[in-house]
Amino acid sequence: MALALANKLEVKPPVKKQGALPIYSVTPFTMLDFPGQTACIVWFSGCNMRCPYCHNPQIVKGKGRGDVGQVFDFLKKRAGLLDGVVLSGGEASAYPGLPDFIKQVKKLGYAVKLDTNGLRPDIIDDFLRQGFLNYIALDYKAPSHKFKKVTGVDKYNEFTKTLDLLCAQKTVPFEVRTTVHTDLMDEDDVNAIIHDLENRGYQGRHAIQNFTHSDDRPTLGFMRKQERVLNTDALYAPPNFTLEFRNF
């Protein structure tokens, strides 16, 4: 899930049904979500997970409010001012029309980053083969024994297919992200993820993100404030990739 949601561009209801997309909103500018690029974020409604700590329940459960013409009018106006487009949500890879959407974005000269939970390895494989993506952020939600508890779905095998696919290719840079609420996962669980990444030969950046509570933004599972924060000093330091701690 992308980091920025503030300062959204209002997306009006679609006028033409054939142009409708499951787009919830557009964040017109971010320098945090696409490494080395100035970008906007297109937020896709709907998700194939139900993570209780998700800060965007209105996106996960919401319906598309946008029209493809509106989005591309915005992108045409920002051509030359922005470098990239982040596809986030929700889960953008669940949208069947995403390939055509990306093709049009690429024609305008934008780099494309995909935020994904990894449950559609077939889609990721196809996008890599077609050269659609310039950067990927893969959410590693939980180790196998906690995956269903944290995500609401029993699809760890689908996720690991995507992880292995990305580790095997050397064309598109990608990072792995893990959000931690200590009511759901502890240091042993996070270490299990780190060791698994090491065993699979991962060599990028693993961003470990501390859950941040806000009374103004209830989560999908109405998670309470953590009683304690993850002890990062108790985590294994892998020799071949970097741990980055966010919001600690």
C-alpha positions as CSV (number, residue, x, y, z in Angstrom):
1,M,0.0,0.0,0.0
2,A,1.4,3.4,-0.9
3,L,2.4,5.8,1.8
4,A,0.6,9.0,0.6
5,L,-3.2,9.4,0.5
6,A,-3.5,13.1,1.4
7,N,-4.3,15.9,-1.1
8,K,-6.3,13.6,-3.3
9,L,-7.6,14.8,-6.7
10,E,-11.4,14.5,-6.7
11,V,-12.5,11.9,-9.2
12,K,-16.1,12.4,-10.4
13,P,-18.5,9.6,-11.2
14,P,-18.1,8.2,-14.7
15,V,-20.2,9.6,-17.5
16,K,-19.8,6.7,-19.8
17,K,-20.0,3.2,-18.6
18,Q,-17.4,1.9,-21.1
19,G,-14.9,4.3,-19.6
20,A,-15.4,3.4,-16.0
21,L,-12.5,2.2,-13.9
22,P,-12.4,1.0,-10.3
23,I,-10.5,4.1,-9.4
24,Y,-11.1,5.6,-6.0
25,S,-9.0,8.7,-6.2
26,V,-5.7,10.2,-7.5
27,T,-3.0,11.7,-5.3
28,P,-1.5,14.3,-7.6
29,F,2.0,14.4,-6.2
30,T,4.4,12.4,-4.1
31,M,8.1,12.1,-3.7
32,L,7.9,9.3,-1.2
33,D,6.3,6.4,-3.0
34,F,8.4,5.9,-6.2
35,P,12.2,5.9,-5.5
36,G,14.0,8.5,-7.5
37,Q,10.8,9.7,-9.2
38,T,8.3,12.4,-8.8
39,A,4.9,10.7,-9.2
40,C,1.2,10.6,-8.7
41,I,-0.7,7.7,-7.2
42,V,-3.8,6.1,-8.8
43,W,-5.8,4.4,-6.1
44,F,-7.8,1.3,-7.2
45,S,-10.9,0.3,-5.3
46,G,-11.3,-3.3,-4.1
47,C,-8.8,-5.8,-2.7
48,N,-8.4,-9.6,-2.5
49,M,-7.2,-9.4,1.1
50,R,-8.8,-8.2,4.3
51,C,-5.9,-7.1,6.5
52,P,-7.3,-5.8,9.8
53,Y,-4.7,-3.0,10.1
54,C,-5.5,-1.6,6.7
55,H,-5.8,2.2,6.9
56,N,-7.9,2.4,3.7
57,P,-11.1,0.5,4.3
58,Q,-13.0,3.0,2.2
59,I,-10.8,2.0,-0.8
60,V,-10.9,-1.8,-0.1
61,K,-14.7,-1.9,0.3
62,G,-15.5,1.1,-2.0
63,K,-16.5,1.2,-5.6
64,G,-14.8,3.0,-8.5
65,R,-15.6,6.6,-8.8
66,G,-13.5,7.5,-11.8
67,D,-13.6,7.6,-15.5
68,V,-10.6,6.7,-17.6
69,G,-10.9,10.0,-19.5
70,Q,-10.6,12.0,-16.3
71,V,-7.4,10.2,-15.2
72,F,-5.7,10.6,-18.6
73,D,-6.7,14.2,-18.9
74,F,-4.9,14.7,-15.6
75,L,-1.8,12.7,-16.8
76,K,-1.6,14.6,-20.0
77,K,-1.6,17.9,-18.2
78,R,1.2,16.6,-15.9
79,A,3.4,15.2,-18.7
80,G,6.9,16.6,-18.3
81,L,6.1,17.6,-14.7
82,L,5.8,14.1,-13.2
83,D,8.1,11.2,-13.9
84,G,6.0,8.3,-12.8
85,V,2.6,6.8,-11.9
86,V,2.1,4.6,-8.9
87,L,-0.7,2.0,-9.2
88,S,-1.9,1.3,-5.6
89,G,-5.1,0.5,-3.7
90,G,-6.7,-1.7,-2.7
91,E,-5.1,-4.1,-5.2
92,A,-4.6,-2.8,-8.7
93,S,-3.6,-6.2,-10.1
94,A,-7.1,-7.5,-9.5
95,Y,-8.5,-5.2,-12.2
96,P,-8.9,-7.0,-15.5
97,G,-8.4,-3.7,-17.5
98,L,-5.1,-2.9,-16.0
99,P,-2.9,-3.9,-19.0
100,D,-4.6,-1.5,-21.3
101,F,-4.5,1.2,-18.7
102,I,-0.7,0.7,-18.3
103,K,-0.1,0.8,-22.0
104,Q,-1.7,4.2,-22.2
105,V,0.2,5.5,-19.3
106,K,3.5,4.3,-20.9
107,K,2.6,6.0,-24.2
108,L,2.5,9.3,-22.3
109,G,6.1,8.7,-21.2
110,Y,5.6,7.8,-17.6
111,A,7.4,5.2,-15.6
112,V,5.1,2.8,-13.8
113,K,5.4,1.4,-10.3
114,L,3.0,-1.3,-9.0
115,D,2.2,-1.8,-5.3
116,T,1.0,-5.4,-4.9
117,N,0.2,-8.0,-2.4
118,G,1.4,-10.7,-4.7
119,L,-1.7,-12.9,-5.0
120,R,-1.7,-12.7,-8.8
121,P,1.6,-14.2,-9.9
122,D,0.2,-14.8,-13.4
123,I,-0.4,-11.0,-13.8
124,I,3.0,-10.1,-12.5
125,D,4.6,-12.6,-14.8
126,D,2.7,-11.2,-17.8
127,F,3.6,-7.6,-16.9
128,L,7.3,-8.4,-16.6
129,R,7.3,-10.2,-19.9
130,Q,5.7,-7.2,-21.6
131,G,8.0,-4.6,-20.0
132,F,5.1,-2.8,-18.3
133,L,6.8,-2.1,-15.0
134,N,9.7,0.0,-13.8
135,Y,9.5,-0.7,-10.1
136,I,7.5,-3.0,-7.8
137,A,6.7,-2.9,-4.1
138,L,5.7,-6.3,-2.8
139,D,3.9,-6.6,0.5
140,Y,5.1,-9.6,2.5
141,K,2.2,-9.6,5.0
142,A,3.1,-12.4,7.3
143,P,5.0,-15.8,7.5
144,S,3.1,-18.9,6.4
145,H,1.7,-19.8,9.8
146,K,0.3,-16.3,10.3
147,F,-0.7,-15.5,6.7
148,K,-4.4,-16.2,7.0
149,K,-4.7,-14.5,10.3
150,V,-3.1,-11.3,9.0
151,T,-4.6,-11.2,5.5
152,G,-7.9,-13.0,5.9
153,V,-7.1,-15.4,3.0
154,D,-5.3,-18.7,2.9
155,K,-3.2,-18.0,-0.2
156,Y,0.4,-18.0,1.0
157,N,1.4,-20.3,-1.9
158,E,0.2,-17.8,-4.5
159,F,2.2,-15.0,-2.7
160,T,5.4,-17.1,-2.7
161,K,5.1,-17.7,-6.4
162,T,5.2,-14.0,-7.0
163,L,8.1,-13.6,-4.6
164,D,10.1,-16.4,-6.3
165,L,9.3,-14.9,-9.7
166,L,10.6,-11.5,-8.7
167,C,13.7,-12.9,-7.1
168,A,14.5,-14.8,-10.2
169,Q,14.3,-11.9,-12.6
170,K,17.0,-9.1,-12.7
171,T,15.3,-6.6,-15.0
172,V,12.8,-4.7,-12.7
173,P,14.0,-3.5,-9.3
174,F,11.6,-4.3,-6.4
175,E,11.4,-3.9,-2.7
176,V,9.6,-6.0,0.0
177,R,7.5,-4.3,2.7
178,T,6.1,-5.7,5.9
179,T,3.7,-3.7,8.1
180,V,3.7,-4.8,11.7
181,H,1.1,-4.5,14.4
182,T,2.3,-6.4,17.5
183,D,-1.1,-7.7,18.3
184,L,-0.7,-9.7,15.0
185,M,3.0,-10.4,14.7
186,D,6.0,-10.4,17.0
187,E,9.8,-10.4,16.5
188,D,9.9,-14.1,15.8
189,D,7.4,-13.7,13.0
190,V,9.3,-10.9,11.4
191,N,12.5,-12.8,11.7
192,A,10.8,-15.8,10.0
193,I,10.1,-13.4,7.0
194,I,13.7,-12.1,7.0
195,H,15.1,-15.6,7.0
196,D,12.7,-16.7,4.2
197,L,13.8,-13.8,2.1
198,E,17.4,-14.7,2.7
199,N,16.8,-18.4,1.7
200,R,15.2,-17.2,-1.5
201,G,18.2,-15.1,-2.5
202,Y,16.5,-11.8,-2.1
203,Q,19.0,-8.9,-2.5
204,G,16.9,-5.7,-2.3
205,R,15.4,-3.6,0.5
206,H,13.1,-4.9,3.1
207,A,11.0,-2.1,4.6
208,I,9.6,-2.9,8.0
209,Q,6.8,-0.5,8.7
210,N,5.5,0.2,12.1
211,F,1.7,0.4,12.4
212,T,0.6,3.9,13.2
213,H,-2.7,4.4,15.0
214,S,-5.0,7.3,14.3
215,D,-8.4,8.0,15.9
216,D,-9.4,9.8,12.8
217,R,-8.7,6.9,10.5
218,P,-10.2,3.6,11.7
219,T,-8.7,0.5,10.2
220,L,-10.5,-2.3,8.3
221,G,-10.5,-4.5,11.4
222,F,-10.8,-1.6,13.9
223,M,-7.4,-2.4,15.3
224,R,-6.5,-0.8,18.6
225,K,-3.3,1.1,19.3
226,Q,-0.4,-1.2,19.9
227,E,0.5,-1.8,23.5
228,R,4.1,-2.1,22.5
229,V,6.2,-1.3,19.4
230,L,8.3,-4.0,17.7
231,N,11.8,-4.4,19.1
232,T,13.9,-3.8,16.0
233,D,17.1,-4.7,17.9
234,A,15.8,-8.3,18.2
235,L,15.7,-8.7,14.4
236,Y,18.2,-10.7,12.4
237,A,20.4,-8.5,10.2
238,P,20.8,-10.3,6.8
239,P,24.1,-9.9,5.1
240,N,22.8,-9.7,1.5
241,F,19.9,-7.2,1.8
242,T,19.0,-4.1,3.7
243,L,16.5,-3.6,6.4
244,E,14.8,-0.2,6.5
245,F,12.6,0.8,9.4
246,R,9.7,3.1,8.8
247,N,7.5,5.0,11.3
248,F,9.5,3.7,14.3
